[in-house]
Amino acid sequence: MTALTLEAKVEELTRTDGRYSTDAYHFVFEALDYALQERHRQRSTRHVGVLELLDAIRRLALDQFGPLARCVFESWGVYETEDFGEVVFNLVQNDLLNQSDGDRKEDFRGGYSFREVFEESYRPRVKIDDPTAL
């Protein structure tokens, strides 16, 4: 039996459960890496929990997509934080992520409103080269 690459496994997963695009699955891996990089700076090695992952998803989405994050997520089939729980647990069920004893899909429910965090409270980052220009 030939071992499938991660990419092939994710593509197979999207064929069997077509609710979410491969981009949604890859973004979860990116967000986990983002959270682990922050954790490395803090010299902590514990498990990435749901709240920490949702925060990493939020911060990474704002960094990459700004106020369009909600539209990007919706194009992937992700409409609320609960959808990210479905993505994560699809990865767990297909042996692409590990689950700790306390991890529950329900913990993703009601994490935050995409409209609130990506649109209503979005503040663009302005890089000011000349502070006297204000």
Buried (B, 14 or more C-beta within 10 A) or exposed (E): EEEEEEEEBBEEBBEEBEEBBBBBBBBBBBBBEBBBEBBEEEEEEEEBBBEBBBBBBBBBBBEEBBBBBBEBBEEBBBEBBBBBBBBBBBBBEBEBBEBEEEBEBEBBEEBBBBEEBBBEEBEEEEEEEEEEEE
